[in-house]
Amino acid sequence: MARQLRILYLLEDTALFGGVKVVLQQARLLHRRGHAVTIASPGAPPAWFGDEDGEGRGARFIQTTGLGPHELPPADVVVATFWTTLAHAHAAVARHGGVVLHYCQGFEGSNLHNRADHAAIDAAYAQPAPAMAVSPHLVRLLHERFDRPARLVPPPLDDAFRPARRLRRRPRRRPRVLVTAPYRIYLKGVKTALEAVARLRASGTDVALVRLAQWPATDDERAITPIDAYHHEIAPADVPALVRGCDLLLCPSWPQEGFGLAVLEAFGCGVP
């Protein structure tokens, strides 16, 4: 390594979601490479991420009130991780120096629920800053729509997601199909996945449906097709075994999403 970098990540929140976990994973890996990494967020310290490596969370964490530049330490690289953090990253660099880097895990400006914010999102994305994006289609969007340099940087995989000692060669007698993410977040495509399971069952294929989400099941999703096992608020350390206990992951996310972390974790477990 040529020199140690001071790297500052700006997180809008620290709730248990894949996009947050990816940032924390990347920060931990950079910390292990010898860089001085700080994560700043108005959210509480993410205790759910754990510190099994004995190095804390792999980075210094500071809780702020609003990510204002006066609350942030100087850094060589300030990483914006959501459209609302781009302005804070530019303000921090204007005050302390350094460069802005945009970590894009999905394009917020084409969502349905935030149409009132689309003009502000476009304005934030139009500010010049290099980006790293988790999916090729996001790299193309940044190039073509905003004329910004971007590089493909796939999300890192938590090494707890690894195959079972004896990898199954065929599904169980009653295959277990895993569908992740909250039903209410339409971008995750959970409704489509549940409808696919319902069609499988209607065609005579008997499968067990396993759901994993941050929130309890809704009446709407239960009305689509019966759910055999529903897991919510499960400890992250218990998720790899749950994934390994399934035969198939269905993850039909919308194009606004980046590369789904659940897909990568299933790959790691040897689950198609």
N, C-alpha and C positions, 0 to 999 in steps of 0.2 A: 504494500500500500504506500503510495507516494506521500500522503500526509493525512493526518486526522482531520475530518470535517466536523463542523458543528451543524447538526441537522435538526430542524425544528418542524414537527408535524402539527398542523392545526386540525383538530377534530370538532365538529359541530356538537357531537354528543358521544357518550360512551356506552350506550345501550347495547345489549347482546344481539348484534346483527353481524352478518358475514362481512359487510363492508368495513365495519369497525375492526373486526378480528384480523382482516387482511392488513390493515394499517399497523396494528400492534405487532403482527408477525414480522412485517417488513422492518419495523423499527427495531425489534429484538435482533434480527439477523444483522442489521447494520451495526448495532451495538457490539455484537460478537465479533464483527470485523475490525473493531477498534475505534469506531467513530463515536463522537460525543452526541448522543441522540436525546432530544427532549420532545415530549408530547404535551401539548397544551389543549385544554378543553374546559368549557363551562360545566361539563358533566363530572360526576364523581369519579374517583379513581376506579378503574375497571377490575374489581376484585375477582370477577368471574374468569379473567384471563389466566390467573395463576402465576406461580413463580417457581415451577418445578426445576428450573435450571440453576437455582441458587443465586441468580443474578437479578433478583427483583423481576420487573416486567421487561427487562432488556433495555430500559431507557428511563430517564428521569421523567416523572409526571408532575405537571403543575396544573392546579385547578384555577381557572380564571373566572371573572364575572362576565366578560364579553369579548375576549380575544382582542382587546385594544392593544395598540403597539406599545403603550406604556406598561402593559402587563407581561410583555414577552421579552425573553432574553435575546441578545444578539445571536445571529446564526449566519453561517456561510450559505446555507440553503434553507428556504422556508417552503414547506410543502403544503399546499392547499389540497384538501381532500373532499370538498363539497363546494358547490357553486357559491354558497354564502361565505365560505372562508377565503375565496379568492381576493376580495377587497381587503380583508384583514392581512393577508400575506403581502400584498403590494404595500399596504401602509406600514407593516413591520420593516420591510426592506427600505422604504423611503426614510424611515427613522434611524435604522441601525446599519443599513448596508446589506450586502449579500445578494442572492438571486432568488426569484420565485420559481417554483416547480409545481405544476398542477398534476396531481394523481387522479386520473379520471377512471372511475369504475362504472360509469353509466351517464347518459346525457339527460339531465333533469329538464331540459327545455322542450321535450316532446311528451311529457307526462300529461295525463288528462286532469288530474286533481289540482294542478297548480297553474292553470292557464293565466291567472292574474299575474304570475311571476315571470312569464315567458320573456317579456321584453327585458326585464332586469337580468335574467339568466343569459340572454344573448349578449347583453352589454358586458357582463362579467366575463364571458368566454371570449369576447372580442379583444380584451386586454392582452397585449403581447406577453407571452410566457411559454417556454417549452413545456411539454407534457409527457407523461408516461401513461399509457392506457392498458387496461387488462384484456381488451379484445381487439382484433383487427378492424372491425367495423367502427369502433370508436376512434382508432388512429385515422382512418379515412375521413371520418366526420370532422375531426379537428383540422386536418389538412385542407379539405375541400370547402368546408363552410366557413371556417374562421382563419384560414391561411396561417396556421400555427404549426411549428415543428412538433412531432409526437413520435414516440417510440413504443413499441409493444413490450410490455413488462408483465408477463402472466403473474397471477397471485401466487405467493409461496404456500407450500403445503405443510401443515402441521404434521410432524413425523409420527404422531400417535395414530394417524390414519394409515395403517399398513395391513396387508392381507393376514388372514388367519393362518396358523401354522399349516393346516391342511386345507388348501383351497378347494372349494366345491367345484366339481366338473359339470354338475347339472343342478337344476333348481330342486327345491324340496317338493314333496308330493303335493303339498298345497303351497304354491309359490307365495313368498312375502314381498309385496310391492310397497316401496317407501316413497312417500310424497312429503316434501319438506316445505317450510315457510308458512306464515300466517295466511289464511284464506282472504282476509280483508285487504291484503296488499296485492292488488290486481296484477301488478307487473310480474309477480312470481308465477302466474299461470296455474295456480292451484285448482281453480275451477275446471280448466281444461283437463288437467291430470285426473281429477275425480270423475269427470265425465268419461274419460277413456277407460278407467277402471269399471265404471258402470256398464259400458258397452262390452268390455271383455266378459263380464259376468253374464250379461244378457245373451251373449253368444255361446254360453256354456262352459267358459273357462273359469274355474273356481280359484280365486286368488284371495289372499288375506291382505287387507289394506292397513298399512302402518303409517300413522301421521306423526310428524315431528314439527313443532312450532313453538314460538315464544309465548303465545297466548292460548287460552282454552278454545276448544272447538265451538263453532257457531252453529245455530240451528240450520242456516242455509246450507252449509257444507254437509251436515249430517243428512239432509233431505236428498242429496244427490245419490249417495250410495252408502251402505253401512260401513262404519269404521271399526276394524277389529281391535286396534290398539292406538290410543292417542297419547302422545307424550308432550308435555309442555313444562317449562321451567326446569328442564332436566339439566343436571350439571354438565358443562362441556366435556369434562373428563369421561363421562359415561357415553358420549355420543359415538365414538369409534366402534365400540362393541355393538351398539344398536344398529349401526350401518352394516357391519359385518354379518349381522343376523338376518339380513334381507337378501333377496335374490335379484332385485331390480330397483333402480331409482328412476322415477319419472320426474323430469324437471323442465317443463315446457314454458320457460320464461319469455317475456315479451322482448322485442328488439331493443327497447330502451335500456335494458339490463346489460351488464357486462358479462364476463365469463363467470357462471355461477359457482360459488365456492363449494356448494353441495356436490356438484358434478366432480370437481377435482378430488374432493374427499372420498367420494365413492370409488373413483379410479384408484386412489391410493389403497383402498380396502379390497380391491379386486372385485368390486360389485359393478356389473354393467348398468 
